Amino acid sequence: MESGTREVRVGNLTLKVGERLKEMVDSTDTLSDPSAIRKRLTEDGYVLLRGVLDKKKVMDARRVVVSALDKEWNVIDTKNGDIMEARTLNDRLPIDAIVLVFA
């Protein structure tokens, strides 16, 4: 592993941040263009549309998912931050980076 390169183990996969694990592309600018949204979905496997869903409902869902991950696997560092920060134990990547792999 190169100096400064971060890796995440997901099952049998080792993902390198910046290669297979990247920041999501914002597709909000395509909201009024269904064909562009379909193209992005086909190419990237997801669409990120900011401001479309009610923020409170999204945050409530985040709390449910992060709490379930912690309950099942005890992976969230709640001693050094709120559960909503989703920081994993041993200063690994935030849970939301890992959850995106499964989306």
Backbone hydrogen bonds in HBPLUS format (Angstrom, degrees):
<---DONOR---> <-ACCEPTOR-->    atom                        ^
c    i                          cat <-CA-CA->   ^        H-A-AA   ^      H-
h    n   atom  resd res      DA  || num        DHA   H-A  angle D-A-AA Bond
n    s   type  num  typ     dist DA aas  dist angle  dist       angle   num
A0005-THR N   A0002-GLU O   3.11 MM   3  5.38 164.8  2.14 124.7 128.0     1
A0017-VAL N   A0006-ARG O   2.89 MM  11  5.60 167.8  1.91 159.0 163.2     2
A0008-VAL N   A0015-LEU O   2.80 MM   7  5.16 152.4  1.87 146.3 155.8     3
A0015-LEU N   A0008-VAL O   2.79 MM   7  5.16 169.9  1.80 157.2 154.9     4
A0010-VAL N   A0013-LEU O   2.87 MM   3  5.13 160.3  1.91 143.7 150.4     5
A0013-LEU N   A0010-VAL O   2.91 MM   3  5.13 158.4  1.95 133.5 131.7     6
A0019-GLU N   A0016-LYS O   3.03 MM   3  5.56 164.0  2.05 134.2 136.8     7
A0018-GLY N   A0021-LEU O   2.79 MM   3  5.62 175.4  1.79 149.1 149.4     8
A0027-SER N   A0048-LEU O   2.74 MM  21  5.35 160.4  1.78 152.2 158.3     9
A0030-THR N   A0027-SER O   2.87 MM   3  5.52 163.6  1.90 122.5 128.1    10
A0031-LEU N   A0028-THR O   3.12 MM   3  5.34 165.4  2.14 117.0 118.0    11
A0033-ASP N   A0030-THR O   2.79 MM   3  5.17 163.6  1.82 125.4 128.4    12
A0036-ALA N   A0033-ASP O   2.95 MM   3  5.40 124.3  2.27 112.2 126.3    13
A0037-ILE N   A0033-ASP O   3.08 MM   4  6.44 152.8  2.16 152.5 161.0    14
A0038-ARG N   A0034-PRO O   2.92 MM   4  6.17 162.0  1.95 151.5 155.8    15
A0039-LYS N   A0035-SER O   2.96 MM   4  6.13 155.0  2.02 142.0 148.9    16
A0040-ARG N   A0036-ALA O   2.95 MM   4  6.15 162.5  1.98 146.7 151.1    17
A0041-LEU N   A0037-ILE O   2.88 MM   4  6.09 157.8  1.93 150.1 156.8    18
A0042-THR N   A0038-ARG O   2.89 MM   4  6.10 155.9  1.95 147.3 153.7    19
A0043-GLU N   A0039-LYS O   2.87 MM   4  6.09 162.2  1.90 153.4 158.4    20
A0044-ASP N   A0040-ARG O   2.77 MM   4  5.71 169.4  1.78 153.2 157.0    21
A0045-GLY N   A0041-LEU O   2.74 MM   4  4.79 137.9  1.92 123.2 134.6    22
A0058-VAL N   A0054-ASP O   3.06 MM   4  6.39 155.9  2.12 153.4 161.0    23
A0059-MET N   A0055-LYS O   2.90 MM   4  6.12 163.3  1.92 154.0 158.1    24
A0060-ASP N   A0056-LYS O   2.86 MM   4  6.04 152.3  1.93 146.3 154.4    25
A0061-ALA N   A0057-LYS O   2.95 MM   4  6.15 155.9  2.01 143.7 150.0    26
A0062-ARG N   A0058-VAL O   2.87 MM   4  6.17 152.6  1.95 147.1 155.3    27
A0063-ARG N   A0059-MET O   2.95 MM   4  6.19 157.7  2.00 146.2 151.4    28
A0064-VAL N   A0060-ASP O   3.07 MM   4  6.38 156.5  2.13 146.4 152.4    29
A0065-VAL N   A0061-ALA O   2.96 MM   4  6.24 165.6  1.98 155.8 158.8    30
A0066-VAL N   A0062-ARG O   2.85 MM   4  5.99 175.6  1.85 160.6 162.1    31
A0067-SER N   A0063-ARG O   2.89 MM   4  5.81 158.4  1.93 143.9 150.9    32
A0068-ALA N   A0064-VAL O   2.95 MM   4  6.05 153.9  2.02 143.0 150.4    33
A0069-LEU N   A0065-VAL O   2.95 MM   4  6.21 158.3  1.99 151.6 157.4    34
A0070-ASP N   A0066-VAL O   2.97 MM   4  6.21 157.7  2.03 147.4 153.4    35
A0071-LYS N   A0067-SER O   2.81 MM   4  6.00 158.4  1.85 149.4 155.9    36
A0072-GLU N   A0068-ALA O   2.91 MM   4  6.01 162.2  1.94 149.6 154.1    37
A0073-TRP N   A0069-LEU O   2.90 MM   4  5.88 164.5  1.93 148.3 153.2    38
A0074-ASN N   A0070-ASP O   2.58 MM   4  4.31 138.7  1.74 126.0 132.6    39
A0089-LEU N   A0075-VAL O   2.94 MM  14  5.74 143.0  2.07 144.0 149.1    40
A0077-ASP N   A0087-ARG O   2.77 MM  10  5.66 175.6  1.77 160.8 162.2    41
A0085-GLU N   A0082-ASP O   2.94 MM   3  5.54 156.4  1.99 116.7 124.0    42
A0086-ALA N   A0083-ILE O   3.00 MM   3  5.34 145.5  2.12 106.6 116.7    43
A0095-ILE N   A0086-ALA O   2.91 MM   9  5.37 163.0  1.94 154.5 159.1    44
A0097-ALA N   A0094-PRO O   3.00 MM   3  5.64 140.3  2.16 116.3 126.0    45
A0098-ILE N   A0095-ILE O   2.86 MM   3  5.06 120.2  2.22 102.6 118.6    46
A0099-VAL N   A0095-ILE O   2.76 MM   4  6.01 162.0  1.79 162.9 169.1    47
A0100-LEU N   A0096-ASP O   3.20 MM   4  6.14 147.9  2.30 135.5 141.8    48
A0101-VAL N   A0098-ILE O   3.10 MM   3  5.58 143.2  2.24 109.9 119.2    49
A0102-PHE N   A0099-VAL O   2.98 MM   3  5.51 141.8  2.13 113.1 122.7    50
A0103-ALA N   A0100-LEU O   3.14 MM   3  5.03 149.9  2.24  98.5 107.6    51
